[in-house]
Amino acid sequence: MTMITDGTGTGRRASVDGNNRLKVSSSTRTFFEDASEEGKAFNLNTEDIVIPTGVTGDQALFYVKNNEEKDLALVGWYIGIRDADRTGATSDTNLFKLVTNPTGGTLISDGVAAEIANRTLGSPRVFGLETYKASGGGKTLTGGSDVSVLYQYHTAGRTFGTVTLTLPRGASLGITVNTFGAGFTLYTGFTGYLED
């Protein structure tokens, strides 16, 4: 007869049920939950940006560059809009886009730092990310890919979407919006973690 015993010397033995199955207790956690417990999960947030009425075309809102030694997993994208004024706008809904590897523009050259929060409250861990937010409407991003990785219409209130994106080390992304002339206060950002 073979017995499974506790290797720490307590003499406890494993239990088997009537169907010859080992009795176990287990739990399942996501990579994101593990990263949060280890101080490797973050929120990236522009906080409030005021977009004036009457501006059209793609306006740059947010820039993130990964200067870490590891890839970033982005698992959520959020957008919030309040105090919308569409009196000077067309009937088109605001269009948000994510573009990859922008290399310049007034959003980057103005260099207003965006918020990076560790999801492990009180953790001293600082992330090696370069983040900029728009100081107002009409900012630009140049270079990079013309392909929109994310393409989201949103008019008012808050929206949150689950995304599965990897931002490799050394790579960057930008978020733009075309308000089609509307003005409002908005914020946008991501939640994610450092991959092992």
C-alpha positions, 0 to 999 in steps of 0.5 A: 500500500502506498500512502501520500503523506505530508512532507513537512513531518506532521504525519498527515495523510491525503484523503481519498473518496469513495470513487478513488479520487484524491480530495483536494482544495484549489483556487483559480486566479488570473495572471492579472490578480497575481501581478496585482498581489506582487505589485506589478499591476497598474492603472494608466490614466490621463485624468481630466482633459478639456476638449474645446467645442469646434475642434475637428480631426484626430486629437491626441490624448494619451501616449505610453512607451514601455521602457521596462525590461518586460512586455506589458499586458493591457487588459482593460481600456476605459473612457469617461466623458462629462459636460458634453456640448454638441451644439457646434458638432456634427451628428457623428459620435466621438471616435477614439482610436489606438495607434501603434508606435507614434514617434512625435507630435505636440502631445509628446513635445509638450510632455505633460506627465500622465498618471501611473498608479500601482494597483498594489496600494502602498507599493513602492514599485515604480514602473519604467513607463513614459506617459504623456497626456494632452494639456487640452484639445488640438494635440497631435501624434505623428509617425507610427502605424496608420492601422487602428488597433482599437476603434471605439465610438463613445458619446457620454458617460463611462465605458470600460472594455476588456482588451487583450493587448501586448505592448512589447518593451521599447514599443509605444501607443497613442490614443486619439479622438475625433469629436467632430466639433463637440466639446467636453471633459474626458479621461482615458486610460488602461489597466494592465500588468508586467508580464513574466 
